[in-house]
Structures are given as structure tokens and as C-alpha cells.
Amino acid sequence: MEGLEAIFRWLHVLAGIVWIGHLYFFNWVNGPFQAKIDGPTKKIVNPELMPRALYWFRWGAAYTWITGVLLLGLVYYMGEQALASGAGWSAAAIIMIAVTFLGVFLYDALWKSGLANNLRAAVIVSFVLGAIIIALFVHFAHFSYRGTLIHTAALFGTIMAFNVWFRIWPAQQKIIRATKNGEAADANVVKLAGLRSRHNTYMSVPLLWGMIGQHTTYFAGGNLGIPSDYFWIFLLIIIIVGWHIVFQIYKKAGKVPGF
């Protein structure tokens, strides 16, 4: 089991680098670059560049998610590290595991609803719903500190992988075909692809905290005045800080000059 864990962890990190590396390329390099080139140049460059980049992007997402689920099964479910000390498997824990992997449909419905037209309101509602889920991990399912962090990361990762395969990739195929034919892509399709890609970028930084932070217990309570039962509030702060970091990088990306 330890050998399998080491192999899956290695493959998970490798696939994650491929996926998130391309995510950041699309948002912080390619996005500003596309704004600088004209239509005829896009017609030549994008049908050759984008399908290649999107191939590694979507398969990186798929293998990151698959190996992540395998690691969850090995480490957190079979090893019961998802649960707080003394807590056994319960209906509440099973329910919250289901929420982890099915919450993506609530997210998708929210961002397809009329509320999405009010960006600030949609973000606030998304954050509140996420906070409720994280609080339920702790106080309803009785997940451990590590279990809470990794399931938060799994929730974000599942949403991100869904976006890649069912929202971004189908939209990009339509955009690339239109560009190749010298036509203007449907504005709604372009908006959808851009919005979900930005969502993935914002979720990626807190996701990384969930993956890495669960290997230490410094922020699990008892330090910095954090109560042991309310460490999840610090996690919410980390999510906000992560989103602000991404916001600042977007601002910087638009100012990086070419030659």
C-alpha cells in the first residue's frame, strides 16, 4: 500500500504540474498575447497552437483527478485519515464525501443561473456555500484537519476538472473552428470559456494549500489563537488570500511587455 501511495502521489503531482502549468499559461500569458495580435494572425497561429496546448491541458486535468481520487481512497478512506481521532465512519461522513464530488452540479447550476449576471453577488454566494460545506466537513462529518483540507481541495479539483472537460474544451473547439474559418466566434461561447477558465485559476491556489497544507498541523488549532474546532475559519481566510493573489497576478499579467 505504501508503494502504491508513493506511485500515485508521484503521478498526481506530475499530472497536476502539466494541468495547472497550462492553466496559468492560458490565463496569464496567452490571454494578454491574444489581445495583441490581429485576426489574420490568429487565423494562422491559434488553430495550430491551441489544440496542442488544450490536449495537455485536458488530459493533465483528467489524470490529476483520477490519481487524486485513488490517493483519497488509499490514504483517507482505507486508512481512515479523513476522520477526526475517535470518530468512526458515519452516515454524515458518507454524505459529505458525496457532497465533495457532487457539489460541482450546484456550482454549475449557480453559474448558469441569472445570478451569474451579477458577478459580485455570484462570488459571494459561491463563497458562502463553500464555507457552509467546509464547516459541515468539521462539525457534521467530523473530518480531521487533514481530511477537511484534502476534501476542500477535492471539491475544488472536481469542479475544475468538470470545467475543463464539459465547459472549456467544448467551447474552445467552437472558438478554434470559427477562428480557422475566419469567422467571429459566438460571444456567449467565448464568455463561457473565459469565465470558467478564470474560475479554475482562482480555485487553483486554495487547492494547492489543501494539497500541501494538510501535511502539517501548525494551522490545525492551538497556534496563533486558532481554536482546534474552528481551524476551518483560517482555511476560509486562506481561500480569500489565495483569490487576492490570483487577482494581483492577473493585473500584473496584463502589464508584462513583449519586445
Stockholm file with secondary structure:
# STOCKHOLM 1.0

chainA/1-259         MEGLEAIFRWLHVLAGIVWIGHLYFFNWVNGPFQAKIDGPTKKIVNPELMPRALYWFRWGAAYTWITGVLLLGLVYYMGEQALASGAGWSAAAIIMIAVTFLGVFLYDALWKSGLANNLRAAVIVSFVLGAIIIALFVHFAHFSYRGTLIHTAALFGTIMAFNVWFRIWPAQQKIIRATKNGEAADANVVKLAGLRSRHNTYMSVPLLWGMIGQHTTYFAGGNLGIPSDYFWIFLLIIIIVGWHIVFQIYKKAGKVPGF
#=GR chainA/1-259 SS CHHHHHHHHHHHHHHHHHHHHHHHHIIIIIHHHHTTSCHHHHHHHHHHHHHHHHHHHHHHHHHHHHHHHHHIIIIIISSCTTBCTTCCCCHHHHHHHHHHHHHHHHHHHHHHSGGGGSHHHHHHHHHHHHHHHHHHHHHTSCBCHHHHHHHHHHHHHHHHHHHIIIIIHHHHHHHHHHHHTTCCCCHHHHHHHHHHHHHHHHHHHHHHHHHHHTTCCTTSSSSTTCCGGGHHHHHHHHHHHHHHHHHHHHHHHTTCCCC
#=GC SS_cons         CHHHHHHHHHHHHHHHHHHHHHHHHIIIIIHHHHTTSCHHHHHHHHHHHHHHHHHHHHHHHHHHHHHHHHHIIIIIISSCTTBCTTCCCCHHHHHHHHHHHHHHHHHHHHHHSGGGGSHHHHHHHHHHHHHHHHHHHHHTSCBCHHHHHHHHHHHHHHHHHHHIIIIIHHHHHHHHHHHHTTCCCCHHHHHHHHHHHHHHHHHHHHHHHHHHHTTCCTTSSSSTTCCGGGHHHHHHHHHHHHHHHHHHHHHHHTTCCCC
//
